[in-house]
């Protein structure tokens, strides 16, 4: 197989973290969480031009980390490490914040990873549990499925991805495993052993394959 060519390099401000894309033909936007600048930078995917910066939660210091997009509603969900908020951005037209949802009552560690199931209208945030957040008004938060973890540093908690076609949630845990969860009823299906310290995860809904970055072993499962 040939090498994938580098198409472009987009300059962003220091400390970029999460990134997500709205692939819809009417949007085609890229969203980048700028952690230390406390904002989300928006770029046009057609030509990679800069659209603008959207400050996060100006009432108090927030540190955006994970980003996910619902391609059906064009809403952008941002997981803030602190103060345990999920911010919701309207991605259509001029980007504006719609709401903020506190998950502090369920969170005992930083929010880092977030995923959206556009079919079920649910948003999943990984921290001390897989949290369910309804993406349709009224917004409601429920504890979801607790994840059993060893006594590790809060910053070491893993990542979450979802297959919207099967409603299956995949949670990469620093305990060297991936938890496979039925998103329809929040039941644990199985846990799969992977490499050391899995830190990121992605799913291909078409092939139903899941890819896991193992930070500790320098591999992809």
NORVEN-V823178 format. One record per residue. N is the residue number from 1. RES is the residue in three letters. PHI is phi in whole degrees, -180 to 180 (NA if undefined). PSI is psi in whole degrees, 0 to 359 (NA if undefined). OMEGA is omega in radians with two decimals (* if undefined). Layout:
n:N res:RES phi:PHI psi:PSI omega:OMEGA
n:N res:RES phi:PHI psi:PSI omega:OMEGA
//
This chain:
n:1 res:UNK phi:NA psi:145 omega:3.14
n:2 res:UNK phi:-80 psi:166 omega:3.12
n:3 res:UNK phi:-76 psi:148 omega:3.06
n:4 res:UNK phi:-80 psi:124 omega:-3.10
n:5 res:UNK phi:-74 psi:147 omega:3.02
n:6 res:UNK phi:-77 psi:120 omega:-3.08
n:7 res:UNK phi:-86 psi:316 omega:-3.09
n:8 res:UNK phi:-163 psi:160 omega:2.99
n:9 res:UNK phi:-123 psi:124 omega:-3.07
n:10 res:UNK phi:-104 psi:118 omega:3.09
n:11 res:UNK phi:-68 psi:133 omega:3.03
n:12 res:UNK phi:-132 psi:172 omega:3.14
n:13 res:UNK phi:-78 psi:165 omega:-3.08
n:14 res:UNK phi:-60 psi:154 omega:3.09
n:15 res:UNK phi:66 psi:44 omega:3.00
n:16 res:UNK phi:-70 psi:143 omega:-3.11
n:17 res:UNK phi:-125 psi:267 omega:-3.08
n:18 res:UNK phi:-77 psi:156 omega:3.10
n:19 res:UNK phi:-145 psi:145 omega:3.10
n:20 res:UNK phi:-151 psi:157 omega:-3.09
n:21 res:UNK phi:-128 psi:138 omega:2.94
n:22 res:UNK phi:-98 psi:110 omega:-3.02
n:23 res:UNK phi:-83 psi:356 omega:-3.06
n:24 res:UNK phi:-60 psi:141 omega:-3.05
n:25 res:UNK phi:-61 psi:336 omega:3.14
n:26 res:UNK phi:-86 psi:354 omega:-3.08
n:27 res:UNK phi:-120 psi:292 omega:3.14
n:28 res:UNK phi:50 psi:56 omega:-3.13
n:29 res:UNK phi:-120 psi:151 omega:3.10
n:30 res:UNK phi:-113 psi:135 omega:-3.11
n:31 res:UNK phi:-120 psi:126 omega:-3.11
n:32 res:UNK phi:-123 psi:125 omega:3.08
n:33 res:UNK phi:-82 psi:122 omega:3.11
n:34 res:UNK phi:-103 psi:101 omega:-2.94
n:35 res:UNK phi:-57 psi:298 omega:-3.01
n:36 res:UNK phi:-76 psi:345 omega:3.09
n:37 res:UNK phi:-91 psi:355 omega:3.06
n:38 res:UNK phi:56 psi:52 omega:-3.13
n:39 res:UNK phi:-159 psi:170 omega:3.03
n:40 res:UNK phi:-116 psi:127 omega:3.09
n:41 res:UNK phi:-95 psi:137 omega:-3.07
n:42 res:UNK phi:-116 psi:133 omega:3.14
n:43 res:UNK phi:-128 psi:149 omega:3.05
n:44 res:UNK phi:-85 psi:126 omega:-3.11
n:45 res:UNK phi:-69 psi:335 omega:3.09
n:46 res:UNK phi:-86 psi:94 omega:-3.11
n:47 res:UNK phi:98 psi:349 omega:3.07
n:48 res:UNK phi:61 psi:33 omega:3.11
n:49 res:UNK phi:-79 psi:152 omega:-3.13
n:50 res:UNK phi:-78 psi:126 omega:3.13
n:51 res:UNK phi:-91 psi:315 omega:3.14
n:52 res:UNK phi:162 psi:170 omega:3.06
n:53 res:UNK phi:-106 psi:142 omega:3.10
n:54 res:UNK phi:-122 psi:107 omega:3.12
n:55 res:UNK phi:-62 psi:143 omega:-3.12
n:56 res:UNK phi:-99 psi:127 omega:2.94
n:57 res:UNK phi:47 psi:72 omega:-3.07
n:58 res:UNK phi:-69 psi:346 omega:-3.12
n:59 res:UNK phi:-73 psi:338 omega:3.10
n:60 res:UNK phi:-156 psi:162 omega:-3.10
n:61 res:UNK phi:-65 psi:126 omega:3.08
n:62 res:UNK phi:-129 psi:149 omega:-3.08
n:63 res:UNK phi:-126 psi:92 omega:-3.09
n:64 res:UNK phi:-69 psi:137 omega:-3.07
n:65 res:UNK phi:-129 psi:293 omega:-3.11
n:66 res:UNK phi:-94 psi:148 omega:3.13
n:67 res:UNK phi:-135 psi:139 omega:3.05
n:68 res:UNK phi:-143 psi:150 omega:-3.10
n:69 res:UNK phi:-122 psi:137 omega:2.95
n:70 res:UNK phi:-93 psi:109 omega:-3.06
n:71 res:UNK phi:-71 psi:348 omega:3.13
n:72 res:UNK phi:-87 psi:321 omega:-3.12
n:73 res:UNK phi:-102 psi:348 omega:-3.10
n:74 res:UNK phi:63 psi:28 omega:3.03
n:75 res:UNK phi:-91 psi:144 omega:-3.11
n:76 res:UNK phi:-113 psi:128 omega:-3.11
n:77 res:UNK phi:-111 psi:128 omega:-3.06
n:78 res:UNK phi:-120 psi:123 omega:3.07
n:79 res:UNK phi:-90 psi:118 omega:3.11
n:80 res:UNK phi:-94 psi:124 omega:3.14
n:81 res:UNK phi:-52 psi:310 omega:3.00
n:82 res:UNK phi:-136 psi:145 omega:0.13
n:83 res:UNK phi:-96 psi:53 omega:3.09
n:84 res:UNK phi:61 psi:51 omega:3.11
n:85 res:UNK phi:-119 psi:146 omega:2.91
n:86 res:UNK phi:-109 psi:117 omega:-3.12
n:87 res:UNK phi:-97 psi:143 omega:-3.09
n:88 res:UNK phi:-117 psi:125 omega:-3.07
n:89 res:UNK phi:-115 psi:134 omega:3.01
n:90 res:UNK phi:-81 psi:115 omega:-3.06
n:91 res:UNK phi:-85 psi:354 omega:-3.14
n:92 res:UNK phi:-85 psi:144 omega:3.09
n:93 res:UNK phi:63 psi:224 omega:3.07
n:94 res:UNK phi:-80 psi:117 omega:-3.05
n:95 res:UNK phi:-59 psi:127 omega:3.13
n:96 res:UNK phi:-138 psi:150 omega:3.11
n:97 res:UNK phi:-77 psi:136 omega:3.12
n:98 res:UNK phi:-98 psi:319 omega:-3.06
n:99 res:UNK phi:-165 psi:169 omega:3.00
n:100 res:UNK phi:-134 psi:137 omega:-3.13
n:101 res:UNK phi:-122 psi:122 omega:3.11
n:102 res:UNK phi:-82 psi:133 omega:3.04
n:103 res:UNK phi:-119 psi:21 omega:-3.10
n:104 res:UNK phi:-60 psi:330 omega:-3.12
n:105 res:UNK phi:-70 psi:344 omega:3.13
n:106 res:UNK phi:-112 psi:349 omega:-2.99
n:107 res:UNK phi:-102 psi:126 omega:3.00
n:108 res:UNK phi:-118 psi:17 omega:3.06
n:109 res:UNK phi:-154 psi:172 omega:-3.09
n:110 res:UNK phi:-63 psi:146 omega:3.00
n:111 res:UNK phi:-85 psi:127 omega:-3.10
n:112 res:UNK phi:-130 psi:325 omega:-3.02
n:113 res:UNK phi:-123 psi:141 omega:-3.08
n:114 res:UNK phi:-146 psi:145 omega:3.14
n:115 res:UNK phi:-145 psi:155 omega:-3.09
n:116 res:UNK phi:-124 psi:135 omega:2.92
n:117 res:UNK phi:-105 psi:101 omega:-3.06
n:118 res:UNK phi:-69 psi:338 omega:-3.13
n:119 res:UNK phi:-77 psi:318 omega:3.14
n:120 res:UNK phi:-90 psi:355 omega:-3.07
n:121 res:UNK phi:57 psi:47 omega:3.13
n:122 res:UNK phi:-127 psi:145 omega:3.09
n:123 res:UNK phi:-117 psi:135 omega:-3.10
n:124 res:UNK phi:-117 psi:131 omega:3.12
n:125 res:UNK phi:-122 psi:132 omega:-3.14
n:126 res:UNK phi:-100 psi:123 omega:2.90
n:127 res:UNK phi:-152 psi:253 omega:3.11
n:128 res:UNK phi:-80 psi:351 omega:3.08
n:129 res:UNK phi:-159 psi:167 omega:2.95
n:130 res:UNK phi:-83 psi:111 omega:-3.09
n:131 res:UNK phi:-91 psi:140 omega:3.05
n:132 res:UNK phi:-100 psi:127 omega:3.07
n:133 res:UNK phi:-126 psi:119 omega:3.10
n:134 res:UNK phi:-66 psi:130 omega:-3.14
n:135 res:UNK phi:-92 psi:3 omega:3.09
n:136 res:UNK phi:-113 psi:138 omega:3.13
n:137 res:UNK phi:-62 psi:145 omega:-0.09
n:138 res:UNK phi:-77 psi:142 omega:-3.13
n:139 res:UNK phi:-69 psi:133 omega:3.12
n:140 res:UNK phi:-136 psi:141 omega:-3.14
n:141 res:UNK phi:-117 psi:135 omega:3.06
n:142 res:UNK phi:-131 psi:153 omega:-3.04
n:143 res:UNK phi:-61 psi:331 omega:-3.14
n:144 res:UNK phi:72 psi:214 omega:-3.04
n:145 res:UNK phi:-98 psi:116 omega:3.08
n:146 res:UNK phi:-63 psi:144 omega:3.14
n:147 res:UNK phi:-112 psi:125 omega:3.13
n:148 res:UNK phi:-80 psi:122 omega:-3.11
n:149 res:UNK phi:-127 psi:153 omega:3.00
n:150 res:UNK phi:-74 psi:167 omega:3.13
n:151 res:UNK phi:-72 psi:90 omega:-3.13
n:152 res:UNK phi:-124 psi:169 omega:-3.11
n:153 res:UNK phi:-63 psi:141 omega:3.14
n:154 res:UNK phi:-55 psi:327 omega:-3.11
n:155 res:UNK phi:-72 psi:354 omega:-3.07
n:156 res:UNK phi:-96 psi:2 omega:-3.10
n:157 res:UNK phi:-67 psi:153 omega:-2.90
n:158 res:UNK phi:-86 psi:208 omega:-2.98
n:159 res:UNK phi:-128 psi:168 omega:-3.09
n:160 res:UNK phi:-136 psi:144 omega:3.04
n:161 res:UNK phi:-143 psi:159 omega:-3.10
n:162 res:UNK phi:-140 psi:143 omega:3.00
n:163 res:UNK phi:-99 psi:107 omega:-3.07
n:164 res:UNK phi:-70 psi:345 omega:3.12
n:165 res:UNK phi:-80 psi:323 omega:-3.14
n:166 res:UNK phi:-105 psi:352 omega:-3.09
n:167 res:UNK phi:63 psi:28 omega:3.14
n:168 res:UNK phi:-94 psi:132 omega:3.12
n:169 res:UNK phi:-102 psi:137 omega:3.10
n:170 res:UNK phi:-120 psi:124 omega:-3.10
n:171 res:UNK phi:-118 psi:114 omega:3.09
n:172 res:UNK phi:-83 psi:119 omega:-3.04
n:173 res:UNK phi:-111 psi:139 omega:3.13
n:174 res:UNK phi:-65 psi:355 omega:3.05
n:175 res:UNK phi:-82 psi:20 omega:3.06
n:176 res:UNK phi:68 psi:39 omega:3.13
n:177 res:UNK phi:-150 psi:163 omega:3.01
n:178 res:UNK phi:-118 psi:123 omega:3.07
n:179 res:UNK phi:-86 psi:128 omega:3.12
n:180 res:UNK phi:-105 psi:121 omega:-2.95
n:181 res:UNK phi:-124 psi:136 omega:3.02
n:182 res:UNK phi:-77 psi:110 omega:-3.07
n:183 res:UNK phi:-74 psi:347 omega:3.13
n:184 res:UNK phi:-74 psi:327 omega:-3.12
n:185 res:UNK phi:-132 psi:7 omega:3.09
n:186 res:UNK phi:59 psi:41 omega:3.07
n:187 res:UNK phi:-107 psi:143 omega:3.12
n:188 res:UNK phi:-75 psi:124 omega:3.13
n:189 res:UNK phi:-85 psi:309 omega:3.14
n:190 res:UNK phi:-167 psi:169 omega:3.01
n:191 res:UNK phi:-124 psi:134 omega:-3.07
n:192 res:UNK phi:-115 psi:127 omega:3.12
n:193 res:UNK phi:-73 psi:132 omega:3.11
n:194 res:UNK phi:-126 psi:204 omega:-3.14
n:195 res:UNK phi:-77 psi:189 omega:-3.06
n:196 res:UNK phi:-78 psi:129 omega:3.04
n:197 res:UNK phi:54 psi:64 omega:3.09
n:198 res:UNK phi:-63 psi:127 omega:-2.99
n:199 res:UNK phi:-120 psi:345 omega:3.13
n:200 res:UNK phi:-148 psi:153 omega:-3.06
n:201 res:UNK phi:-150 psi:145 omega:3.11
n:202 res:UNK phi:-145 psi:152 omega:-3.10
n:203 res:UNK phi:-129 psi:142 omega:3.00
n:204 res:UNK phi:-101 psi:106 omega:-3.08
n:205 res:UNK phi:-62 psi:331 omega:-3.09
n:206 res:UNK phi:-72 psi:315 omega:-3.11
n:207 res:UNK phi:-92 psi:348 omega:-3.09
n:208 res:UNK phi:62 psi:29 omega:3.06
n:209 res:UNK phi:-100 psi:146 omega:-3.09
n:210 res:UNK phi:-121 psi:137 omega:-3.11
n:211 res:UNK phi:-119 psi:132 omega:-3.04
n:212 res:UNK phi:-125 psi:128 omega:3.05
n:213 res:UNK phi:-88 psi:120 omega:3.13
n:214 res:UNK phi:-98 psi:101 omega:-3.04
n:215 res:UNK phi:-63 psi:320 omega:-3.05
n:216 res:UNK phi:-73 psi:326 omega:-3.08
n:217 res:UNK phi:-104 psi:357 omega:3.11
n:218 res:UNK phi:64 psi:41 omega:-3.11
n:219 res:UNK phi:-135 psi:170 omega:2.99
n:220 res:UNK phi:-121 psi:125 omega:3.09
n:221 res:UNK phi:-92 psi:NA omega:*
//
